[in-house]
Amino acid sequence: MSLAQEFGLDLVEISPKATPPVCKILEYKKFLYEQKKREKALKAKTSKIIIKEIRFGPNTDEHDYEFKKKHAEKFLKEGAKLKAFVFFKGRSIVFKEKGQILLLRLAQDLESIGKVEQMPVLEGKKMTIFIAPKKK
């Protein structure tokens, strides 16, 4: 404490849980500034996960399927996760198998650029599959 006062600086406790506690003599405001700067740099390095959705019907036509598959490829190449789902309206819930086949076919077609994170799951009137982009 006396050394810190002698230099006109502050005695800052760096790690209080260590035995004995580690302290440094430095300017406290500068220490806080550098700590905030370090935290901001770490936050900037973390990536935000973007999820793109594609909706199908149980009786989706071949052309519509190809069109949506191209969009899915684009999303995965951009690095976004893909949430593809088949929405069953009214009595079309009878065609659960068609929806599952459609989603598995999509997963198989996108196998080269993405990997399946979650297999098709039926939740209410939606059957959903998650596909994540493969690491480069």
C-alpha positions as CSV (number, residue, x, y, z in Angstrom):
1,M,0.0,0.0,0.0
2,S,2.8,2.4,0.9
3,L,4.7,1.6,-2.3
4,A,1.5,2.4,-4.3
5,Q,1.0,5.7,-2.5
6,E,4.7,6.5,-3.0
7,F,4.3,6.2,-6.8
8,G,0.9,7.8,-6.9
9,L,-0.7,4.7,-8.3
10,D,-3.3,2.1,-7.1
11,L,-2.8,-1.3,-5.6
12,V,-5.1,-3.6,-7.7
13,E,-6.0,-7.1,-6.7
14,I,-5.6,-9.3,-9.8
15,S,-6.6,-12.7,-8.6
16,P,-8.2,-12.8,-5.1
17,K,-8.7,-16.6,-5.0
18,A,-5.0,-17.4,-5.2
19,T,-3.0,-18.0,-2.1
20,P,-1.5,-15.4,-1.4
21,P,-3.7,-13.0,-3.4
22,V,-2.0,-11.5,-6.4
23,C,-1.8,-7.7,-6.5
24,K,-0.2,-5.2,-8.9
25,I,0.7,-1.6,-8.6
26,L,-0.9,0.2,-11.5
27,E,-3.3,2.9,-12.6
28,Y,-6.8,1.5,-11.9
29,K,-8.6,3.5,-14.6
30,K,-6.1,2.2,-17.2
31,F,-6.6,-1.4,-15.9
32,L,-10.4,-1.1,-16.3
33,Y,-10.0,0.3,-19.8
34,E,-7.8,-2.5,-20.9
35,Q,-10.0,-5.1,-19.3
36,K,-13.1,-3.7,-21.2
37,K,-11.1,-3.7,-24.4
38,R,-10.1,-7.3,-23.9
39,E,-13.7,-8.4,-23.3
40,K,-14.9,-6.5,-26.4
41,A,-12.3,-8.2,-28.5
42,L,-13.4,-11.6,-27.2
43,K,-17.1,-10.8,-27.9
44,A,-16.3,-9.7,-31.5
45,K,-14.6,-13.1,-32.1
46,T,-17.7,-15.1,-31.2
47,S,-19.9,-15.9,-34.2
48,K,-23.6,-15.3,-34.2
49,I,-25.6,-18.4,-35.3
50,I,-28.0,-17.6,-38.1
51,I,-30.9,-20.0,-38.8
52,K,-32.7,-19.9,-42.1
53,E,-36.0,-21.6,-42.6
54,I,-37.4,-23.4,-45.6
55,R,-41.0,-24.6,-45.7
56,F,-42.4,-27.5,-47.7
57,G,-45.8,-29.1,-48.1
58,P,-46.2,-32.9,-48.0
59,N,-47.1,-32.9,-51.7
60,T,-44.3,-30.5,-52.9
61,D,-43.8,-30.7,-56.6
62,E,-40.4,-31.6,-58.1
63,H,-39.7,-28.1,-59.5
64,D,-40.6,-26.4,-56.2
65,Y,-38.3,-28.9,-54.4
66,E,-35.3,-28.1,-56.7
67,F,-35.9,-24.4,-56.3
68,K,-36.0,-24.6,-52.5
69,K,-33.0,-26.9,-52.5
70,K,-30.9,-24.3,-54.4
71,H,-31.9,-21.7,-51.7
72,A,-30.9,-24.2,-49.0
73,E,-27.5,-24.7,-50.7
74,K,-27.0,-21.0,-50.8
75,F,-27.8,-20.6,-47.1
76,L,-25.4,-23.4,-46.1
77,K,-22.6,-22.0,-48.2
78,E,-23.1,-18.6,-46.5
79,G,-22.5,-20.4,-43.1
80,A,-26.1,-20.3,-41.8
81,K,-27.9,-23.3,-40.2
82,L,-30.9,-24.6,-42.1
83,K,-34.2,-25.4,-40.5
84,A,-36.4,-27.3,-43.1
85,F,-39.9,-28.2,-42.2
86,V,-43.0,-29.8,-43.8
87,F,-46.2,-28.1,-42.6
88,F,-49.2,-30.4,-42.6
89,K,-52.5,-28.5,-43.2
90,G,-55.9,-30.0,-42.3
91,R,-56.1,-33.7,-43.1
92,S,-52.7,-33.8,-44.9
93,I,-51.3,-35.1,-41.6
94,V,-52.2,-38.5,-43.0
95,F,-49.1,-38.1,-45.3
96,K,-46.5,-38.1,-42.5
97,E,-44.3,-40.6,-44.4
98,K,-44.2,-38.3,-47.5
99,G,-43.0,-35.5,-45.3
100,Q,-40.3,-37.6,-43.7
101,I,-39.2,-38.9,-47.1
102,L,-39.0,-35.3,-48.5
103,L,-36.9,-34.1,-45.6
104,L,-34.5,-37.1,-45.7
105,R,-34.1,-36.6,-49.4
106,L,-33.2,-33.0,-48.8
107,A,-30.6,-34.0,-46.2
108,Q,-29.2,-36.6,-48.6
109,D,-29.0,-34.0,-51.5
110,L,-27.2,-31.5,-49.2
111,E,-24.9,-34.1,-47.7
112,S,-21.8,-32.7,-49.5
113,I,-22.2,-29.2,-48.0
114,G,-24.1,-29.8,-44.7
115,K,-24.5,-32.4,-42.0
116,V,-27.8,-33.3,-40.3
117,E,-27.9,-32.0,-36.7
118,Q,-31.3,-33.4,-35.9
119,M,-33.3,-36.0,-37.8
120,P,-36.9,-35.3,-38.8
121,V,-39.1,-34.8,-35.8
122,L,-42.9,-34.3,-35.8
123,E,-44.1,-31.6,-33.5
124,G,-47.8,-30.9,-33.8
125,K,-48.4,-30.1,-37.5
126,K,-44.7,-29.6,-38.4
127,M,-42.0,-32.1,-39.2
128,T,-38.6,-30.4,-38.7
129,I,-35.0,-31.2,-39.6
130,F,-31.9,-29.2,-38.8
131,I,-28.9,-29.1,-41.1
132,A,-25.6,-27.4,-40.2
133,P,-22.9,-26.3,-42.7
134,K,-19.8,-28.5,-42.8
135,K,-16.6,-26.9,-41.6
136,K,-14.2,-25.8,-44.3
